[in-house]
């Protein structure tokens, strides 16, 4: 049960409060820099936990259960912290809140859909487009966290917002694709 891939997944979950702590003070540029480094480390462990589990043949039910939860906890926490408007400073504001909301709502909806489908023993495999969505989303949040560390370089923030909208578009497309598949199994 405590295989290296599962330990990596658990470490991502346990790192979320630390990530939130470093993002708590929006004017603390060093905190955002540390948060960026931690976020990158969490992204690396996300890649390696799955890679190692498959390579070592140690894919476990616990890992299959925890990995998407770890991802969703991290995404939700980062969105909430970047949207927070303490001291009139927020990284995601205005119209860009729509993109963040699309991502957050899709995370919740797909989780519920997966849970429903698991109850009727139907799996919902991750599509290639969803993997691209996840990659773009990780880049967007990383750039937006980094923007808090380097406010003198507005292109970092702009790049993050562009990637956020790209991720939101892919999020809507993949969310709709998953919903279409799920609807085929409802009321049958």
DALINLIN-V718020 format. One record per helix or strand. SS is the DSSP state (hx for helix, st for strand). FROM is the first residue (numbers start at 1). TO is the last residue. Records with the same first field share a line. If there is no record, write none. Layout:
SS->FROM-TO, FROM-TO
//
This chain:
hx->4-23, 29-56, 61-83, 86-88, 96-119, 128-149, 154-183
//
